[in-house]
Amino acid sequence: MRHAIGLDVGGTCVRAGVVDEQGLVLDTARVGTPSDEDALDDAITGVIEELRNQHDEVVAVGLAVAGFVAKDRRTVMFAPHLAWRSAPVADTIAKRVGLPVTLEHDANAATVGEHRFGAARGARVAALIAIGTGIGAGLLLDGRIYRGAHGVAPELGHLTVVPGGRACPCGKYGCWERYCSGTALSATAVELLARHPGQSTVLARELSRDPGSITGLRVAGAARDGDPIALRAMAELAKWLGKGLALVADVFDPEIVVIAGGVSGSAPLFLDEAREHYANILTGARHRPLARIRTAHLGDDAAIVGAAALALETAVGVRSW
């Protein structure tokens, strides 16, 4: 059985895994993400060689990158948290390791992973919404990843849902991810605490001691413990998730939506409520089928598995779905 190495190249670390034709992760490695382009190429090469030396069956490499990937999937045009700018990443790494290399946007790779081996298996039209620091998204139309005319679609996290709303690092205001993400959860909690200064909660005490402690992860933890401000912040996230999914469904009419990313680990706190908002807002909801909304089955490995699957398909024609 042939294997591929899939890599999820993020702003903090490079995570890699040896993946077989059935989507099973057999071995893993990771390294911190350098800020310099040459050092980043070195780090990626090193982690590939580390795994390749232990697995003779590796025949290809797939890179999943958080950034704009050219339509030919050879070049990273721009990556906000990585050093590459118009960099021929696939060819550079292929030359270094002597293996064919496939390049893909990380959310697209995760969508492929979930389609072939996870929650969206068998779907013809599906959307993946990766909720973390922001929102990453992937679309599957007629069984194929949709990349747009120039390879950068879909930036669903930057749909404007509140005109003139919260500032977004993309330069716009009121983007969906500013109201539905780990960052948004933190911002909402801080706003609610300012609006209700007399309400004694765990989060209020923590904010008074250390304003930087109110992270999305901490808000989710407080919500599990019943903190009223945290629960209200989680309800806001559920509302905006439902509204955003209704917009996506109005345009693409997916049969399934997969919720992935770090915030999906707290899905029991918001997903049922988000489904209700979605069903109430969707155009013609009472007269059309509703998309199934599920959490990702592959978890943090979705992009690694998807990148490896694409690499095997491109290099040797292996299709496992």
N, C-alpha and C positions, 0 to 999 in steps of 0.2 A: 504494500500500500504506500502511495506517495504522500508526502507531507509538505506543508508550506509553513513558513514563519510569517505570522501576522504581527504587525507593530502598530500600537496606538501612540502617536507622537503628540504629546500634550505640552502645555506650557510649563508644567512642573516636573513631569517625568516621562520617560519613554518606556512603555510596557510592551513586552514581546511574549509570544507564545508559539510553540510548535503545535500545529493543528492538522489532524488527519482528514481524510476525505469525507468522514461522517460528521465533521464539525466538533470533534472532541479535542480539548486542549490537553496535550500530553506533557508539556513542560513549560515553564515560564522563567522570565528574567526581567529585570528592570534596571534602569540607570537614570540619574537625574538629568534634566534637560539643560544643556549649556546655553548661554546667551549669544555665543559667537557662532557664525555659520560653519566654519571649518571644524570647530569643536563639536558641533551638533552632528555633522556628517561622521566624525570620528566615533562619537558615542553610539550612533545607530549601527555603524559598521561593527563596532566591538560587541554589541549585544547580539547581533546576527551571528557573528563568528562563534561566540560563546555557546549558543544553542546548536548551531550547525555542527560543531565539533562533537556533540553528543548524539546527533541524530543523522545517520547516513542517508535516510530516505528523503531529506529536504531537497526539493527541486525548484522552489520558487519563493519569492518574498513579496508580501503585500504591505504597503504603508498606508495607514489611515491618519490623516492630518487635519488639524483644526485650522482650516484656511481655504483660500480660493485656489482651486485646482483647475488648470487649463483643461479644455474639453478633450484633448488627446491623452490626458492623464499621465503626462510626463513632467509637467512643470508646476511648481507652486508659485502662483502669481503674487500672493500676499497672505501672510498669516500674522494676525495681530500679536500673538504671544510667542512667536518663533522668529528666528533670525532670517529666514529665507525671504528674498524679494526677487521675483522673476528668476527663480533658481531651477535648473534642470535636475531636480532631485532624483527622479527615477533613474536617469542615465548615469548620474554620478554614483549612486549606491550600487547599481548593477555592475559598473566597471570595477568598483572596489571589491565586491564579494563574488563576482563571477557567476551570478545567478540572474535570471529574468526578474525584474521588479515591476510591480503594478502599483500605481499611486491612486488614492481615492480620498475624498472628503470624509472626515470621521463619522459624521451622521449618516452619510450614504453607506459607508461600510457597515455600520451598525444595522441599518435597514436591511442590507443584504443578509447579514447574519441572522436576524430575526425572521426574515422571509424563508430562508432555506432550512433553518434548524430550530426556530423558536416560535414566538407567539403569533407571527404573521404567516406561518407556513401554509402554502397553497393559495394565498390571497392573490388576486389579480390587481386590485387597487388598494393600496395601503399607505398610511402615513406613520412615520415615527417622529415623536416629539421628545427630544432629550432635554430634560429640565435639570440644569445644574446652576453654575454661576449665572449663565444666561439661558437661552434656548437654541439648541441646534435642531435641525429638522431634515428628514429625508422623505422622498416621495417615490412610490412605486406605482407606475401607470401601465396597465396592460402587461404586468409581470416584469417590467424593466424599470431600472432607476431613471428618474427624470432629472436631468442636469441643466436644462435650459439651453439657450442659444450659445452661451459662452462658458458653460461649465460651472457656473456659480449658484445655480438655483438648488433648493429654495431657501431663502432667508426669511422663514416664517416668523422667527423671533422678533423681526423688525417691522412687522405690520404695525401701523399706528392704531392703537385702540383707545387712546385718550389724547385727542388733539391738544397740544400745548402742555402735556403732562410731564412726568418725570424725565429729566435729562438722561440720555443714553450715550454710552461711549462711542456709538456709531455716528454721533453728531445730530441725531434727530431727537424729538421729544415724544413721550407717550408710547414708546414701543411696547409690544406685548411682553417681552422679557423683563421689562421694568416693573411689571405687575404680577408676573408668574414665573418665579425662579427662586433660587436660594437667596440671591441678593435682594430680590423683591420682598421676600418673606421678612428679612431683617429690616428693610426700610419701612415696611408696613407696621411692624411691631414698634419701631422707634416713633413713628408718627402717632400711633395709638397711645403710647405712653405719654407723649407730649400733650395729647388731647385730653387725657384722663390722669392728671398728675396726682390726684388724691387716691387713686386706686392702688392698694398695696398688693403687689404681686412679686413673685420671685424675679421676674424680668426687671421690674422697677428697681428692686434693690441692686441687682447686678448692674443695671445701667448707671446708677448713681456712683457705684464703685469703679466701674470700668466701661465706658461707652463702647469700646471695641469688642466687648464680650458678646454683644447681641448679634450673633451670626445666624444665618438660616438654620444651621444644624442645631444651634442652641434653642432657637425658637421651636423647632420641631420637638426637641426633647422636653421643653417646658409644656408644650401642648399635650404630650403623652401623660404628663403629670397633672394635667387639669388646670394649668395656669390660664385664667380667663382672657388676658390680653393675647397670649400665644394662640389660644383657640380662635379668637376673633381674626387674628392675622392669617391663620390657616384657612378660615372660612373665606377670607378675601382671595387667597390664592385659588381656592376651589372655584369661586365665582369667575375669576379671570381665565382660569383654565377652560371652564365650560364655554365662556364667551368666545375665546380664541378658537376652540375646536369647532364651534358652530360656524365661524368664518371659514375655516379650512374646509369643512364639510360642504358648505354652500358652493365653494369653488370646485372641489375635487371629488366630492361624493365617495369617500373611501368606504370599503366594507369593514375595515378594521383600522383602529388607531392604537399604536403601541406607545406607552409612556415609559421612557427610559431615563437615564441620567441619575445623578446622586439623589435628587429630591424624590425620585420614585420609590426610594426605600421607605418613605413616610406615607406611601399611598393610602394605607388604611385610615389616615387622618383627613384625607381630602377627596379621594377618588369618587366615592359614591355621590357625594354632594356635587362634584364637578359633572358627573353624568347627568344629574337632575337639571343643572343649569343648561347644559348642552341640549338636552331633550326639550326644554321649555323655549329655547331661543332659536333653534334651528328652523329655517324657513320650511313651512309645510310639514312640520314634524309629525303631525297626526295622520299624515297621508303618505308617508314614505318610510322605508326601512331606516332604522338608526344604525350607525356604525357601532360595531363592538369596540369597547375601549378596555384594553388590557395593559398590564404591566409587562415589561420585557422579561423573557425567560432566561436570557443569557447574561443578564446583569452587566457588570463592568467588562465582561469578555466579548460583548457583541461586536465591537469594532474590530477587535483582534481576529475573531472568527470570520467576520465578513471580509476583511482584507485578505486573509489567507485563502478563503474560498474564491475570491476574484483572481488572486494570483495563480491558483491551480487551474482555473478555467482559462485564463489568458495564456499560460505557459504550456499546458499539456492537454487542454480540452476536457478536464474533469468537471462534470456537472453532477451535483449530489442532491438535486431537488426535482 
